[in-house]
Amino acid sequence: MGRGATLVPPWTRGHVITHVARAGDSLCRLLTWARTGVETPQYTGMDARAAEIEA
């Protein structure tokens, strides 16, 4: 199912779905920061962002 082509080659449908889900996770971290006042960056740094995207 997740291996089909998309409009953003070379990504598959699985890549797109995972990207949307992980972006949601990162936005939840920002919402936690806004709600609690406890600094919770979207990503701990560009290397962490790249690793999360790759994973």
PDB file of N, CA, C and O in Angstrom:
ATOM      1  N   MET A   1       0.814  -1.194   0.000  1.00  0.00           N
ATOM      2  CA  MET A   1       0.000   0.000   0.000  1.00  0.00           C
ATOM      3  C   MET A   1       0.861   1.262   0.000  1.00  0.00           C
ATOM      4  O   MET A   1       0.615   2.165  -0.800  1.00  0.00           O
ATOM      5  N   GLY A   2       1.861   1.347   0.875  1.00  0.00           N
ATOM      6  CA  GLY A   2       2.635   2.562   1.017  1.00  0.00           C
ATOM      7  C   GLY A   2       3.710   2.752  -0.028  1.00  0.00           C
ATOM      8  O   GLY A   2       4.467   3.721   0.033  1.00  0.00           O
ATOM      9  N   ARG A   3       3.793   1.834  -1.000  1.00  0.00           N
ATOM     10  CA  ARG A   3       4.871   1.914  -1.975  1.00  0.00           C
ATOM     11  C   ARG A   3       4.475   2.599  -3.275  1.00  0.00           C
ATOM     12  O   ARG A   3       5.301   2.719  -4.180  1.00  0.00           O
ATOM     13  N   GLY A   4       3.251   3.042  -3.385  1.00  0.00           N
ATOM     14  CA  GLY A   4       2.792   3.668  -4.614  1.00  0.00           C
ATOM     15  C   GLY A   4       3.453   5.012  -4.866  1.00  0.00           C
ATOM     16  O   GLY A   4       3.946   5.662  -3.944  1.00  0.00           O
ATOM     17  N   ALA A   5       3.456   5.413  -6.112  1.00  0.00           N
ATOM     18  CA  ALA A   5       4.064   6.678  -6.519  1.00  0.00           C
ATOM     19  C   ALA A   5       3.261   7.872  -5.999  1.00  0.00           C
ATOM     20  O   ALA A   5       2.067   7.765  -5.718  1.00  0.00           O
ATOM     21  N   THR A   6       3.949   9.009  -5.880  1.00  0.00           N
ATOM     22  CA  THR A   6       3.306  10.255  -5.454  1.00  0.00           C
ATOM     23  C   THR A   6       3.703  11.369  -6.420  1.00  0.00           C
ATOM     24  O   THR A   6       4.453  11.146  -7.370  1.00  0.00           O
ATOM     25  N   LEU A   7       3.197  12.548  -6.166  1.00  0.00           N
ATOM     26  CA  LEU A   7       3.565  13.710  -6.975  1.00  0.00           C
ATOM     27  C   LEU A   7       4.879  14.324  -6.522  1.00  0.00           C
ATOM     28  O   LEU A   7       5.313  15.331  -7.082  1.00  0.00           O
ATOM     29  N   VAL A   8       5.527  13.731  -5.511  1.00  0.00           N
ATOM     30  CA  VAL A   8       6.820  14.227  -5.019  1.00  0.00           C
ATOM     31  C   VAL A   8       7.873  13.114  -5.101  1.00  0.00           C
ATOM     32  O   VAL A   8       8.371  12.647  -4.077  1.00  0.00           O
ATOM     33  N   PRO A   9       8.207  12.693  -6.334  1.00  0.00           N
ATOM     34  CA  PRO A   9       9.189  11.629  -6.487  1.00  0.00           C
ATOM     35  C   PRO A   9      10.520  12.055  -5.860  1.00  0.00           C
ATOM     36  O   PRO A   9      10.858  13.236  -5.938  1.00  0.00           O
ATOM     37  N   PRO A  10      11.264  11.188  -5.266  1.00  0.00           N
ATOM     38  CA  PRO A  10      11.106   9.736  -5.275  1.00  0.00           C
ATOM     39  C   PRO A  10      10.312   9.207  -4.087  1.00  0.00           C
ATOM     40  O   PRO A  10      10.356   8.008  -3.813  1.00  0.00           O
ATOM     41  N   TRP A  11       9.590  10.068  -3.377  1.00  0.00           N
ATOM     42  CA  TRP A  11       8.826   9.624  -2.214  1.00  0.00           C
ATOM     43  C   TRP A  11       7.679   8.712  -2.623  1.00  0.00           C
ATOM     44  O   TRP A  11       7.040   8.893  -3.660  1.00  0.00           O
ATOM     45  N   THR A  12       7.445   7.724  -1.763  1.00  0.00           N
ATOM     46  CA  THR A  12       6.286   6.847  -1.920  1.00  0.00           C
ATOM     47  C   THR A  12       5.156   7.401  -1.047  1.00  0.00           C
ATOM     48  O   THR A  12       5.347   8.371  -0.313  1.00  0.00           O
ATOM     49  N   ARG A  13       3.994   6.782  -1.133  1.00  0.00           N
ATOM     50  CA  ARG A  13       2.891   7.183  -0.253  1.00  0.00           C
ATOM     51  C   ARG A  13       3.283   6.996   1.210  1.00  0.00           C
ATOM     52  O   ARG A  13       2.888   7.785   2.068  1.00  0.00           O
ATOM     53  N   GLY A  14       4.052   5.962   1.489  1.00  0.00           N
ATOM     54  CA  GLY A  14       4.512   5.731   2.853  1.00  0.00           C
ATOM     55  C   GLY A  14       5.379   6.871   3.367  1.00  0.00           C
ATOM     56  O   GLY A  14       5.257   7.280   4.522  1.00  0.00           O
ATOM     57  N   HIS A  15       6.263   7.388   2.499  1.00  0.00           N
ATOM     58  CA  HIS A  15       7.087   8.534   2.881  1.00  0.00           C
ATOM     59  C   HIS A  15       6.205   9.741   3.231  1.00  0.00           C
ATOM     60  O   HIS A  15       6.422  10.409   4.242  1.00  0.00           O
ATOM     61  N   VAL A  16       5.223  10.004   2.391  1.00  0.00           N
ATOM     62  CA  VAL A  16       4.359  11.171   2.600  1.00  0.00           C
ATOM     63  C   VAL A  16       3.571  11.029   3.901  1.00  0.00           C
ATOM     64  O   VAL A  16       3.485  11.976   4.682  1.00  0.00           O
ATOM     65  N   ILE A  17       3.000   9.853   4.134  1.00  0.00           N
ATOM     66  CA  ILE A  17       2.224   9.632   5.353  1.00  0.00           C
ATOM     67  C   ILE A  17       3.109   9.781   6.584  1.00  0.00           C
ATOM     68  O   ILE A  17       2.706  10.402   7.568  1.00  0.00           O
ATOM     69  N   THR A  18       4.309   9.216   6.533  1.00  0.00           N
ATOM     70  CA  THR A  18       5.238   9.324   7.659  1.00  0.00           C
ATOM     71  C   THR A  18       5.657  10.764   7.881  1.00  0.00           C
ATOM     72  O   THR A  18       5.756  11.212   9.024  1.00  0.00           O
ATOM     73  N   HIS A  19       5.903  11.494   6.807  1.00  0.00           N
ATOM     74  CA  HIS A  19       6.288  12.904   6.914  1.00  0.00           C
ATOM     75  C   HIS A  19       5.198  13.708   7.626  1.00  0.00           C
ATOM     76  O   HIS A  19       5.491  14.506   8.516  1.00  0.00           O
ATOM     77  N   VAL A  20       3.962  13.497   7.236  1.00  0.00           N
ATOM     78  CA  VAL A  20       2.846  14.223   7.856  1.00  0.00           C
ATOM     79  C   VAL A  20       2.730  13.856   9.338  1.00  0.00           C
ATOM     80  O   VAL A  20       2.507  14.724  10.183  1.00  0.00           O
ATOM     81  N   ALA A  21       2.880  12.577   9.643  1.00  0.00           N
ATOM     82  CA  ALA A  21       2.778  12.133  11.041  1.00  0.00           C
ATOM     83  C   ALA A  21       3.897  12.722  11.892  1.00  0.00           C
ATOM     84  O   ALA A  21       3.640  13.213  12.991  1.00  0.00           O
ATOM     85  N   ARG A  22       5.125  12.680  11.404  1.00  0.00           N
ATOM     86  CA  ARG A  22       6.261  13.213  12.176  1.00  0.00           C
ATOM     87  C   ARG A  22       6.177  14.733  12.285  1.00  0.00           C
ATOM     88  O   ARG A  22       6.582  15.297  13.302  1.00  0.00           O
ATOM     89  N   ALA A  23       5.665  15.400  11.266  1.00  0.00           N
ATOM     90  CA  ALA A  23       5.470  16.851  11.357  1.00  0.00           C
ATOM     91  C   ALA A  23       4.457  17.149  12.454  1.00  0.00           C
ATOM     92  O   ALA A  23       4.612  18.117  13.199  1.00  0.00           O
ATOM     93  N   GLY A  24       3.424  16.324  12.557  1.00  0.00           N
ATOM     94  CA  GLY A  24       2.441  16.476  13.632  1.00  0.00           C
ATOM     95  C   GLY A  24       3.089  16.310  14.998  1.00  0.00           C
ATOM     96  O   GLY A  24       2.788  17.056  15.930  1.00  0.00           O
ATOM     97  N   ASP A  25       3.982  15.326  15.117  1.00  0.00           N
ATOM     98  CA  ASP A  25       4.703  15.127  16.385  1.00  0.00           C
ATOM     99  C   ASP A  25       5.508  16.370  16.749  1.00  0.00           C
ATOM    100  O   ASP A  25       5.502  16.805  17.900  1.00  0.00           O
ATOM    101  N   SER A  26       6.200  16.938  15.766  1.00  0.00           N
ATOM    102  CA  SER A  26       7.036  18.106  16.057  1.00  0.00           C
ATOM    103  C   SER A  26       6.181  19.319  16.435  1.00  0.00           C
ATOM    104  O   SER A  26       6.585  20.127  17.272  1.00  0.00           O
ATOM    105  N   LEU A  27       5.020  19.445  15.829  1.00  0.00           N
ATOM    106  CA  LEU A  27       4.126  20.549  16.178  1.00  0.00           C
ATOM    107  C   LEU A  27       3.524  20.357  17.565  1.00  0.00           C
ATOM    108  O   LEU A  27       3.265  21.331  18.271  1.00  0.00           O
ATOM    109  N   CYS A  28       3.303  19.117  17.951  1.00  0.00           N
ATOM    110  CA  CYS A  28       2.815  18.845  19.321  1.00  0.00           C
ATOM    111  C   CYS A  28       3.837  19.314  20.347  1.00  0.00           C
ATOM    112  O   CYS A  28       3.460  19.783  21.421  1.00  0.00           O
ATOM    113  N   ARG A  29       5.121  19.194  20.034  1.00  0.00           N
ATOM    114  CA  ARG A  29       6.142  19.690  20.960  1.00  0.00           C
ATOM    115  C   ARG A  29       6.005  21.207  21.132  1.00  0.00           C
ATOM    116  O   ARG A  29       6.130  21.722  22.243  1.00  0.00           O
ATOM    117  N   LEU A  30       5.750  21.909  20.043  1.00  0.00           N
ATOM    118  CA  LEU A  30       5.563  23.357  20.149  1.00  0.00           C
ATOM    119  C   LEU A  30       4.304  23.693  20.943  1.00  0.00           C
ATOM    120  O   LEU A  30       4.297  24.643  21.726  1.00  0.00           O
ATOM    121  N   LEU A  31       3.254  22.925  20.745  1.00  0.00           N
ATOM    122  CA  LEU A  31       2.018  23.151  21.506  1.00  0.00           C
ATOM    123  C   LEU A  31       2.228  22.890  22.996  1.00  0.00           C
ATOM    124  O   LEU A  31       1.664  23.590  23.836  1.00  0.00           O
ATOM    125  N   THR A  32       3.032  21.892  23.321  1.00  0.00           N
ATOM    126  CA  THR A  32       3.362  21.618  24.717  1.00  0.00           C
ATOM    127  C   THR A  32       4.071  22.817  25.322  1.00  0.00           C
ATOM    128  O   THR A  32       3.770  23.217  26.446  1.00  0.00           O
ATOM    129  N   TRP A  33       4.996  23.384  24.596  1.00  0.00           N
ATOM    130  CA  TRP A  33       5.729  24.574  25.040  1.00  0.00           C
ATOM    131  C   TRP A  33       4.747  25.712  25.293  1.00  0.00           C
ATOM    132  O   TRP A  33       4.815  26.377  26.327  1.00  0.00           O
ATOM    133  N   ALA A  34       3.837  25.936  24.352  1.00  0.00           N
ATOM    134  CA  ALA A  34       2.862  27.023  24.496  1.00  0.00           C
ATOM    135  C   ALA A  34       1.928  26.796  25.687  1.00  0.00           C
ATOM    136  O   ALA A  34       1.576  27.736  26.399  1.00  0.00           O
ATOM    137  N   ARG A  35       1.538  25.556  25.890  1.00  0.00           N
ATOM    138  CA  ARG A  35       0.589  25.233  26.953  1.00  0.00           C
ATOM    139  C   ARG A  35       1.225  25.276  28.333  1.00  0.00           C
ATOM    140  O   ARG A  35       0.609  25.748  29.288  1.00  0.00           O
ATOM    141  N   THR A  36       2.464  24.782  28.445  1.00  0.00           N
ATOM    142  CA  THR A  36       3.088  24.635  29.765  1.00  0.00           C
ATOM    143  C   THR A  36       4.098  25.719  30.101  1.00  0.00           C
ATOM    144  O   THR A  36       4.405  25.957  31.269  1.00  0.00           O
ATOM    145  N   GLY A  37       4.612  26.373  29.067  1.00  0.00           N
ATOM    146  CA  GLY A  37       5.684  27.344  29.286  1.00  0.00           C
ATOM    147  C   GLY A  37       7.045  26.690  29.444  1.00  0.00           C
ATOM    148  O   GLY A  37       8.054  27.378  29.600  1.00  0.00           O
ATOM    149  N   VAL A  38       7.078  25.361  29.404  1.00  0.00           N
ATOM    150  CA  VAL A  38       8.341  24.631  29.482  1.00  0.00           C
ATOM    151  C   VAL A  38       8.925  24.564  28.078  1.00  0.00           C
ATOM    152  O   VAL A  38       8.299  24.042  27.156  1.00  0.00           O
ATOM    153  N   GLU A  39      10.133  25.101  27.928  1.00  0.00           N
ATOM    154  CA  GLU A  39      10.747  25.165  26.603  1.00  0.00           C
ATOM    155  C   GLU A  39      10.854  23.770  26.005  1.00  0.00           C
ATOM    156  O   GLU A  39      11.551  22.901  26.528  1.00  0.00           O
ATOM    157  N   THR A  40      10.151  23.578  24.904  1.00  0.00           N
ATOM    158  CA  THR A  40      10.115  22.304  24.196  1.00  0.00           C
ATOM    159  C   THR A  40      10.230  22.611  22.705  1.00  0.00           C
ATOM    160  O   THR A  40       9.219  22.722  22.013  1.00  0.00           O
ATOM    161  N   PRO A  41      11.459  22.750  22.212  1.00  0.00           N
ATOM    162  CA  PRO A  41      11.624  23.110  20.799  1.00  0.00           C
ATOM    163  C   PRO A  41      11.046  22.064  19.858  1.00  0.00           C
ATOM    164  O   PRO A  41      10.910  20.890  20.201  1.00  0.00           O
ATOM    165  N   GLN A  42      10.716  22.521  18.682  1.00  0.00           N
ATOM    166  CA  GLN A  42      10.174  21.621  17.666  1.00  0.00           C
ATOM    167  C   GLN A  42      11.181  20.499  17.394  1.00  0.00           C
ATOM    168  O   GLN A  42      10.803  19.332  17.294  1.00  0.00           O
ATOM    169  N   TYR A  43      12.439  20.851  17.277  1.00  0.00           N
ATOM    170  CA  TYR A  43      13.541  19.907  17.131  1.00  0.00           C
ATOM    171  C   TYR A  43      14.675  20.406  18.009  1.00  0.00           C
ATOM    172  O   TYR A  43      14.785  21.607  18.257  1.00  0.00           O
ATOM    173  N   THR A  44      15.521  19.494  18.484  1.00  0.00           N
ATOM    174  CA  THR A  44      16.637  19.914  19.331  1.00  0.00           C
ATOM    175  C   THR A  44      17.760  20.535  18.516  1.00  0.00           C
ATOM    176  O   THR A  44      18.671  21.139  19.082  1.00  0.00           O
ATOM    177  N   GLY A  45      17.711  20.397  17.215  1.00  0.00           N
ATOM    178  CA  GLY A  45      18.707  20.990  16.330  1.00  0.00           C
ATOM    179  C   GLY A  45      18.508  20.461  14.920  1.00  0.00           C
ATOM    180  O   GLY A  45      17.676  19.586  14.682  1.00  0.00           O
ATOM    181  N   MET A  46      19.265  20.991  14.009  1.00  0.00           N
ATOM    182  CA  MET A  46      19.111  20.594  12.606  1.00  0.00           C
ATOM    183  C   MET A  46      19.511  19.137  12.389  1.00  0.00           C
ATOM    184  O   MET A  46      18.921  18.453  11.552  1.00  0.00           O
ATOM    185  N   ASP A  47      20.511  18.654  13.138  1.00  0.00           N
ATOM    186  CA  ASP A  47      20.891  17.243  13.002  1.00  0.00           C
ATOM    187  C   ASP A  47      19.755  16.346  13.485  1.00  0.00           C
ATOM    188  O   ASP A  47      19.455  15.329  12.860  1.00  0.00           O
ATOM    189  N   ALA A  48      19.124  16.720  14.595  1.00  0.00           N
ATOM    190  CA  ALA A  48      17.998  15.939  15.111  1.00  0.00           C
ATOM    191  C   ALA A  48      16.834  15.973  14.129  1.00  0.00           C
ATOM    192  O   ALA A  48      16.160  14.964  13.922  1.00  0.00           O
ATOM    193  N   ARG A  49      16.599  17.125  13.529  1.00  0.00           N
ATOM    194  CA  ARG A  49      15.527  17.262  12.544  1.00  0.00           C
ATOM    195  C   ARG A  49      15.792  16.333  11.358  1.00  0.00           C
ATOM    196  O   ARG A  49      14.904  15.603  10.919  1.00  0.00           O
ATOM    197  N   ALA A  50      17.022  16.369  10.849  1.00  0.00           N
ATOM    198  CA  ALA A  50      17.379  15.525   9.711  1.00  0.00           C
ATOM    199  C   ALA A  50      17.253  14.036  10.056  1.00  0.00           C
ATOM    200  O   ALA A  50      16.788  13.237   9.244  1.00  0.00           O
ATOM    201  N   ALA A  51      17.674  13.681  11.268  1.00  0.00           N
ATOM    202  CA  ALA A  51      17.584  12.278  11.702  1.00  0.00           C
ATOM    203  C   ALA A  51      16.131  11.838  11.813  1.00  0.00           C
ATOM    204  O   ALA A  51      15.776  10.728  11.418  1.00  0.00           O
ATOM    205  N   GLU A  52      15.288  12.724  12.356  1.00  0.00           N
ATOM    206  CA  GLU A  52      13.869  12.391  12.495  1.00  0.00           C
ATOM    207  C   GLU A  52      13.209  12.224  11.130  1.00  0.00           C
ATOM    208  O   GLU A  52      12.389  11.327  10.929  1.00  0.00           O
ATOM    209  N   ILE A  53      13.572  13.087  10.211  1.00  0.00           N
ATOM    210  CA  ILE A  53      13.010  13.003   8.864  1.00  0.00           C
ATOM    211  C   ILE A  53      13.472  11.712   8.196  1.00  0.00           C
ATOM    212  O   ILE A  53      12.673  11.014   7.571  1.00  0.00           O
ATOM    213  N   GLU A  54      14.747  11.396   8.326  1.00  0.00           N
ATOM    214  CA  GLU A  54      15.291  10.178   7.712  1.00  0.00           C
ATOM    215  C   GLU A  54      14.654   8.924   8.299  1.00  0.00           C
ATOM    216  O   GLU A  54      14.359   7.965   7.585  1.00  0.00           O
ATOM    217  N   ALA A  55      14.447   8.950   9.616  1.00  0.00           N
ATOM    218  CA  ALA A  55      13.856   7.776  10.283  1.00  0.00           C
ATOM    219  C   ALA A  55      12.427   7.582   9.815  1.00  0.00           C
ATOM    220  O   ALA A  55      11.755   6.650  10.256  1.00  0.00           O
TER     221      ALA A  55
END
